Amino acid sequence: MSNTLKKIRDLLIEHHHTFENAIPLIASENVTSIQCREACNTDLSHRYAEGWPGERVYAGCEWLDQIEEIAIDLAKKYFRVNFADVRPISGVVANLTAYTAYTEPGDVMCCMPIPSGGHISHGPKYGRVSRNLINGTAGAVHGLDVQYLNFNWDEMNIDVEKSISIIREFKPKLLLFGGSVFLFPHPVKELSEVAHEVGAKIMYDGAHVLGLIGSGYFQDPLREGANVMTGSTHKTFPGPQHGIILSDTKGNEEIELLKKCAFPAMLSNHHLHNVAGLAVTLAEMMEFGKDYHNQVIKNAKAFAQALYERGFKVLCEHKGFTESHQVVADISNFESTFGLGGDIEKALEKANIIINRNLLPWDIVRDHRNYMNPGGIRLGVSEVTRLGMKEKDMEVVADLMKNVVVDRKNPEEVKINVAEFRKAFQKVHYCFPAKTKAYEFISFK
C-alpha cells in the first residue's frame, strides 16, 4: 500500500510540476487562488447538508449554513440578481435543474448545434448530422426534443431572422442560449419577443462567460430577456469546479420551483467544500473582477491578432476576432504540412502548450471531419491572465505556437523556451495576497 500511495503522490507532484512550466490555454479551465484551495481542502468535504440553508435534513450544519448564505448573498450582489442557488455541483447539473423546472420530457428545446459551439449538455439523444450516437444530456437524460437554431458560419453567431422562423415552426418550451464556443454575445434580446410569442422560457448557459458577465462585460442576459442563467464556476469565473443557477425573477413560485428542482430532484449532498471555495472566489471577484475580466478581453484580442499575423487563420477577423476569453482558429491550412486539430494539439502538448482541438461548424457537414481530428483549435486566456500575463505576453505565446506549428521546430526544444518564459508567471493575480505559488504542491506530513 505504501508504494501505491507514493506512486499517487509522485504523479500529483509531476502534474503540478508540468503546469508550473506550461502555458495553459484551455478555454474551460482556470486556476483558483490559494485561499480558495484552502477552503476546498477542509472538513466540509466530509459533510452532508441536503436542502436549503436553515432547512437541512442533516444535523451539524450550523457553520456551513452560514458559509453557504455568504456565498448566496455575494452571488446575488456580483451578478445583480434576486435569486442565486450555489448548490449545483457542475454546470451540467445546473442545466438539468433548469430543464426540469421549465420543461417535461418530450418538449421541444431550441439551441445551437454542437458543431457550432453548443455544449454536450444541450445535445439530443441522437445526432442530426451523423449516425453516431451523441447522447447529449438534454435528449438522453431529460428526454427533450432538441431542434437547432440557425447558425451563421461567417459571423460565428446565431442567425436572428432564420432562427425566428425555426422558433415559430417548432414552438419550443425552452429557448437556450450559450455554448462551448462563445466568441460574441448571443442575440437574447433580439429573440426574446418571438420566444414569448410561442410561450417559451428563455435560458442562458453562461458557463464560459460567467465571470465576464458578473464583472459587467460581454452581455447582460437576465436583463435582455432570459428567465434563468446557469453556469459552471471555474472558467472565466475562476472558482472551484462547481455550478450555479441565477435568476432575477420577482416570482416566489418560480424561485421555489428552481429550488425544488435542484433538491431533491437533482442533488443530494452538494460538495460543501466547493461551496466554501466559491464564496471565497465571489469575494475576490467583488474586489478584483472588473480589472481581471477587462484584462482577459484585452488579452484575447491581442492573442488573436498576434496569431493572425503569424499565419494562423483566426476566425472573425472582420469582427475583431472575439469579445470573450476565447480565440478560435481554422487550422486546415496546415493539413498538408502538419495535420489537423488533433495533430496540432498533441504537438503543442509536447512543448507544454496546452490547448484543445475543436470542431468548426462546417467540419462534419461539409468537410466530413470528426471531433477526434477536427479542423479547428479553441484557445482561452483566462488562466494565463490570472497568472499575470498582459497583451505583450500574448505575442510571446503566439511566437511559441508559431515555432511548433508554422516553423516546425522540435517541440522538445520549444518546451525549454516555454519553461523559461513561465518563470516570470508563478503567482495567482487578481486575488488577495498569498505566498504560495499558483501550482505549488502542498504536502501534509
matplotlib code that plots the C-alpha trace (Angstrom):
import matplotlib.pyplot as plt

x = [0.0, 2.8, 4.2, 0.8, 0.4, 3.9, 3.0, -0.1, 1.8, 4.6, 2.0, 0.4, 3.7, 4.5, 1.2, 1.9, 5.4, 4.1, 1.7, 4.4, 6.2, 3.3, 1.2, -2.4, -4.8, -7.8, -10.8, -12.8, -10.1, -8.7, -6.6, -8.0, -6.4, -4.6, -7.4, -9.9, -7.8, -7.5, -11.3, -11.8, -9.4, -11.3, -13.6, -16.6, -15.6, -16.7, -20.1, -23.7, -26.2, -29.2, -31.7, -31.6, -29.7, -31.8, -33.9, -31.4, -32.3, -28.9, -27.6, -24.2, -24.8, -24.5, -21.3, -21.6, -25.1, -23.6, -20.9, -23.5, -25.6, -22.5, -22.0, -25.6, -25.5, -22.2, -23.6, -26.7, -24.6, -22.0, -24.5, -27.1, -29.9, -32.7, -32.1, -28.9, -28.6, -25.0, -25.7, -25.4, -22.2, -21.5, -22.7, -24.4, -26.3, -27.3, -28.6, -30.5, -32.1, -33.3, -34.6, -36.5, -38.0, -39.2, -39.9, -41.2, -39.7, -40.8, -40.9, -39.0, -35.9, -34.2, -30.4, -27.2, -25.8, -22.9, -20.5, -21.4, -20.5, -23.4, -22.4, -22.9, -25.4, -27.6, -27.5, -30.1, -30.1, -29.0, -27.0, -28.9, -25.9, -24.3, -25.3, -23.0, -24.7, -24.2, -26.2, -26.4, -27.7, -30.9, -32.0, -30.5, -31.2, -34.2, -35.8, -36.1, -36.7, -33.8, -34.2, -31.3, -31.3, -29.7, -26.0, -24.2, -20.7, -19.2, -20.4, -19.9, -23.3, -27.0, -28.7, -31.6, -34.1, -33.7, -33.9, -37.1, -38.6, -37.4, -38.8, -42.2, -42.2, -41.2, -42.8, -40.3, -40.9, -37.4, -35.1, -31.4, -28.5, -24.9, -22.3, -18.7, -17.5, -18.6, -16.9, -19.6, -22.8, -25.8, -29.0, -31.0, -32.8, -33.5, -35.1, -36.9, -40.1, -40.6, -39.8, -42.6, -44.9, -44.7, -44.8, -41.1, -39.0, -35.5, -32.4, -28.8, -25.9, -23.2, -20.7, -17.9, -18.6, -20.0, -17.2, -17.3, -21.0, -20.6, -18.0, -20.2, -18.8, -19.9, -23.7, -26.4, -28.8, -31.1, -31.8, -32.1, -35.0, -33.6, -35.6, -32.6, -28.8, -26.8, -23.1, -20.1, -17.8, -14.3, -13.9, -13.9, -15.2, -12.0, -13.5, -13.7, -15.3, -19.0, -22.2, -24.7, -28.2, -29.1, -32.4, -33.8, -37.4, -39.6, -41.9, -41.7, -43.4, -40.7, -37.9, -39.4, -39.7, -36.0, -35.0, -37.1, -35.7, -32.2, -33.1, -34.4, -34.7, -31.0, -28.9, -28.3, -25.2, -23.7, -20.0, -19.9, -16.1, -16.5, -19.3, -16.8, -14.3, -17.0, -17.7, -14.0, -13.9, -17.0, -15.4, -12.3, -14.3, -16.3, -12.9, -10.8, -13.2, -13.6, -9.8, -9.3, -12.0, -11.1, -7.6, -9.0, -10.8, -7.7, -5.5, -7.9, -8.0, -4.2, -3.6, -6.0, -4.3, -0.8, -1.7, -3.4, -0.2, 1.8, -0.1, -3.0, -6.4, -8.2, -11.9, -13.8, -11.0, -13.7, -15.3, -12.2, -11.9, -13.6, -15.4, -14.8, -11.9, -11.8, -10.0, -10.9, -8.7, -9.3, -6.1, -7.0, -4.4, -1.7, -3.3, -0.8, 2.3, 1.4, -2.1, -5.4, -6.6, -5.8, -2.3, -1.6, -3.0, -0.5, 2.4, 1.8, 1.3, 4.9, 6.0, 3.9, 1.5, -1.9, -4.8, -7.7, -8.8, -12.3, -15.0, -15.7, -19.4, -18.6, -16.3, -19.0, -21.5, -19.0, -15.6, -16.5, -14.2, -15.0, -14.1, -11.0, -9.2, -11.2, -10.3, -10.1, -8.5, -10.0, -7.8, -8.7, -6.7, -8.5, -5.8, -2.7, -4.3, -4.8, -1.1, -0.4, 0.2, -0.7, -1.0, 2.7, 3.0, 0.3, 2.7, 5.3, 2.8, 1.8, 5.5, 5.9, 2.9, 4.3, 7.6, 5.9, 3.1, 4.5, 8.2, 8.1, 10.7, 11.2, 8.5, 11.0, 13.3, 10.3, 9.4, 12.6, 11.7, 8.2, 9.6, 11.9, 9.0, 6.9, 9.4, 8.0, 4.4, 4.2, 1.7, -2.1, -3.2, -6.5, -6.9, -5.9, -2.2, -0.6, 2.9, 2.1, 2.7, -0.1, 0.7, 2.8, 2.1, 1.0, 2.3, 0.7, 3.0]
y = [0.0, 2.4, 2.0, 2.8, 5.9, 7.0, 6.5, 8.6, 11.3, 11.3, 11.6, 14.5, 16.3, 15.6, 17.2, 20.3, 20.5, 20.3, 23.1, 25.3, 25.1, 25.1, 27.7, 26.6, 27.7, 25.5, 27.8, 25.8, 25.9, 28.4, 28.4, 29.2, 31.4, 29.8, 31.0, 29.1, 26.0, 26.3, 26.5, 23.5, 21.4, 21.4, 19.1, 20.3, 17.7, 15.1, 16.5, 16.4, 19.3, 18.3, 21.0, 24.9, 26.7, 26.6, 23.8, 20.9, 17.3, 16.7, 18.0, 19.6, 22.4, 25.5, 26.8, 25.6, 27.1, 30.5, 29.9, 29.0, 32.0, 34.2, 32.6, 33.2, 36.9, 37.5, 35.8, 38.0, 41.1, 40.2, 39.0, 41.7, 39.2, 38.3, 34.6, 32.5, 28.8, 27.7, 24.1, 22.6, 20.5, 21.3, 23.3, 20.2, 19.7, 23.3, 22.9, 19.7, 21.6, 24.3, 21.7, 20.1, 23.4, 24.6, 21.5, 18.0, 15.0, 15.2, 19.0, 20.9, 22.9, 25.1, 25.8, 25.9, 22.8, 21.1, 21.5, 25.3, 25.5, 24.1, 22.2, 18.4, 19.1, 20.8, 17.9, 15.4, 11.7, 11.1, 13.3, 15.1, 15.2, 11.8, 8.3, 8.4, 8.3, 11.6, 11.1, 14.8, 15.5, 17.3, 14.4, 11.3, 12.3, 14.6, 13.4, 16.8, 17.0, 19.2, 21.4, 23.6, 27.3, 28.6, 29.4, 31.9, 30.5, 33.8, 35.7, 32.8, 33.6, 32.7, 34.0, 36.0, 36.1, 32.4, 31.4, 33.3, 31.1, 28.0, 29.1, 29.8, 26.4, 24.2, 26.4, 25.3, 25.3, 26.4, 28.6, 28.1, 30.4, 29.9, 27.3, 26.0, 28.1, 31.6, 34.4, 37.0, 37.8, 35.9, 37.7, 37.2, 40.5, 40.1, 36.6, 37.3, 38.6, 35.6, 33.3, 34.9, 34.8, 31.0, 30.6, 29.6, 30.2, 31.6, 30.0, 31.2, 28.8, 31.2, 28.6, 30.1, 33.8, 33.8, 35.9, 38.3, 38.8, 39.2, 41.9, 43.8, 42.7, 40.7, 41.0, 41.0, 38.1, 38.4, 42.0, 41.1, 38.6, 35.4, 33.8, 31.9, 31.8, 28.7, 28.0, 26.3, 28.3, 27.5, 29.1, 33.0, 32.8, 31.5, 29.4, 25.7, 23.1, 23.7, 25.1, 27.9, 29.0, 32.7, 34.5, 38.0, 36.8, 38.5, 35.5, 33.4, 30.5, 30.3, 30.6, 27.7, 25.7, 26.2, 25.3, 22.1, 21.1, 21.3, 19.5, 16.9, 16.4, 16.8, 16.9, 15.1, 16.5, 19.4, 19.3, 21.8, 22.3, 23.7, 26.0, 27.5, 27.9, 29.5, 32.0, 32.9, 33.4, 35.6, 37.8, 38.0, 38.9, 41.6, 43.2, 42.4, 41.1, 44.2, 44.6, 40.9, 40.4, 43.7, 42.2, 38.9, 40.5, 42.7, 39.6, 37.5, 40.3, 40.7, 37.0, 36.6, 39.4, 38.0, 34.6, 36.0, 37.9, 34.7, 32.7, 31.2, 31.6, 33.0, 33.3, 36.6, 38.9, 41.3, 41.5, 42.0, 38.2, 37.9, 39.7, 36.9, 35.0, 32.6, 32.6, 30.0, 29.2, 27.2, 25.2, 23.3, 25.4, 23.3, 20.0, 19.1, 20.2, 19.4, 17.9, 18.9, 19.9, 16.6, 16.6, 20.2, 19.6, 16.7, 18.6, 21.6, 19.5, 18.1, 21.7, 22.2, 24.5, 23.1, 23.7, 21.7, 20.7, 21.8, 21.2, 24.0, 24.5, 23.1, 20.2, 17.4, 18.6, 20.0, 18.6, 15.2, 15.5, 14.4, 15.6, 13.3, 15.4, 18.4, 21.5, 23.8, 24.7, 26.6, 28.8, 30.6, 33.2, 33.2, 31.2, 32.9, 36.2, 35.1, 34.3, 38.0, 37.9, 41.1, 41.9, 41.8, 38.4, 37.1, 37.9, 35.7, 32.9, 33.3, 33.2, 29.9, 28.4, 29.5, 27.9, 24.5, 24.7, 27.1, 26.9, 23.1, 23.4, 20.4, 20.7, 19.5, 22.4, 24.9, 23.3, 24.8, 28.3, 27.8, 26.9, 29.9, 32.2, 30.8, 31.6, 35.2, 33.9, 31.8, 33.7, 33.9, 37.5, 39.4, 37.9, 38.6, 38.3, 34.9, 33.5, 30.1, 29.8, 29.1, 25.4, 24.7, 21.2, 21.4, 18.5, 17.5, 15.5]
z = [0.0, 0.8, -2.7, -4.2, -2.1, -3.1, -6.8, -6.5, -4.7, -7.3, -10.1, -8.4, -8.0, -11.6, -12.7, -10.6, -12.0, -15.5, -15.1, -13.3, -16.6, -19.1, -21.0, -20.1, -22.9, -22.3, -22.5, -20.0, -17.3, -14.8, -11.7, -8.2, -5.6, -2.7, -0.3, -2.4, -2.4, 1.4, 1.7, -0.6, 1.5, 4.7, 6.8, 4.7, 2.1, 4.6, 5.4, 4.2, 4.1, 2.0, 1.4, 1.6, 4.4, 7.5, 6.1, 6.3, 6.8, 8.5, 11.8, 12.2, 9.6, 11.8, 10.4, 6.8, 6.6, 7.3, 4.7, 2.1, 3.0, 2.4, -1.0, -1.9, -0.8, -2.7, -5.8, -5.7, -5.4, -8.0, -10.6, -9.7, -9.2, -6.8, -6.7, -6.6, -5.9, -5.2, -4.7, -8.3, -8.3, -12.0, -15.0, -16.4, -13.1, -13.2, -16.8, -15.8, -12.9, -15.3, -17.9, -15.1, -13.9, -17.3, -19.4, -19.5, -21.3, -25.0, -25.0, -27.7, -26.9, -29.4, -29.1, -31.0, -32.8, -31.0, -34.0, -33.9, -30.3, -28.4, -25.3, -25.0, -22.2, -24.8, -27.2, -28.4, -27.9, -31.5, -33.8, -36.6, -39.0, -38.5, -37.5, -34.4, -31.0, -29.3, -26.1, -25.2, -21.8, -22.8, -25.0, -23.3, -19.7, -19.8, -23.0, -24.7, -28.5, -29.5, -32.5, -33.7, -34.3, -37.5, -37.1, -39.3, -40.0, -41.1, -38.1, -35.6, -34.1, -34.2, -37.4, -35.9, -38.9, -39.8, -36.1, -35.7, -38.4, -36.6, -33.3, -34.8, -36.6, -33.6, -30.8, -28.1, -24.4, -23.9, -25.9, -24.8, -25.5, -24.6, -25.6, -25.5, -28.4, -27.4, -29.2, -29.3, -27.3, -28.3, -29.6, -26.4, -26.7, -30.4, -30.0, -26.7, -28.3, -30.6, -27.7, -25.6, -28.6, -28.7, -24.9, -24.5, -21.4, -22.1, -20.6, -20.9, -20.3, -19.1, -18.1, -20.3, -19.9, -16.3, -14.9, -17.8, -17.2, -13.4, -13.9, -16.3, -19.7, -22.7, -22.2, -19.5, -20.4, -17.4, -18.3, -22.0, -21.5, -20.1, -17.2, -15.8, -16.2, -15.4, -15.3, -14.0, -11.8, -13.0, -16.4, -16.7, -13.2, -11.6, -8.8, -7.8, -10.1, -9.2, -10.6, -10.1, -11.0, -11.2, -11.8, -11.5, -11.3, -8.8, -8.6, -5.4, -7.2, -9.9, -7.2, -5.2, -8.4, -9.2, -5.6, -5.6, -9.0, -7.5, -4.3, -4.1, -7.9, -8.9, -5.8, -2.6, -0.9, -2.9, -2.2, 0.6, 0.5, -3.0, -1.8, 0.6, -2.2, -4.3, -1.5, -1.4, -5.2, -5.2, -2.6, -4.8, -7.9, -6.0, -5.3, -8.4, -11.0, -13.2, -13.6, -14.2, -16.8, -18.6, -19.0, -20.1, -23.0, -23.9, -23.9, -26.0, -28.7, -28.6, -28.8, -31.7, -33.6, -32.9, -34.1, -37.2, -38.0, -37.6, -40.2, -38.1, -39.7, -36.7, -37.2, -37.4, -38.2, -39.7, -36.2, -34.2, -33.6, -30.2, -27.4, -24.9, -23.4, -26.4, -29.7, -32.4, -35.4, -38.6, -38.9, -42.1, -44.0, -42.1, -43.0, -45.8, -43.9, -40.3, -39.7, -38.2, -34.8, -33.0, -34.5, -33.6, -30.0, -29.5, -30.9, -28.8, -25.7, -26.2, -26.0, -22.8, -24.6, -23.5, -25.9, -27.2, -30.7, -31.6, -34.2, -36.5, -37.7, -41.2, -40.1, -40.1, -42.8, -45.3, -44.7, -43.2, -40.2, -36.7, -33.2, -32.9, -35.5, -36.5, -38.5, -35.6, -32.3, -29.4, -27.1, -23.9, -22.0, -18.6, -16.8, -18.3, -17.5, -13.9, -13.9, -14.6, -18.4, -20.4, -24.2, -24.9, -23.3, -25.7, -28.6, -26.9, -26.6, -30.3, -31.2, -29.3, -31.0, -34.4, -33.6, -33.4, -36.0, -38.6, -38.3, -37.5, -34.7, -32.4, -29.6, -27.0, -27.9, -27.7, -24.4, -22.9, -24.1, -22.7, -19.2, -19.3, -20.2, -17.4, -14.7, -14.6, -14.0, -10.9, -8.8, -8.9, -9.6, -9.1, -5.6, -2.0, -1.3, -0.6, -0.6, -2.1, -5.8, -8.3, -8.9, -5.8, -4.5, -0.8, 1.2, 4.5, 6.7]

ax = plt.figure().add_subplot(projection="3d")
ax.plot(x, y, z, "-o")
ax.set_aspect("equal")
plt.show()
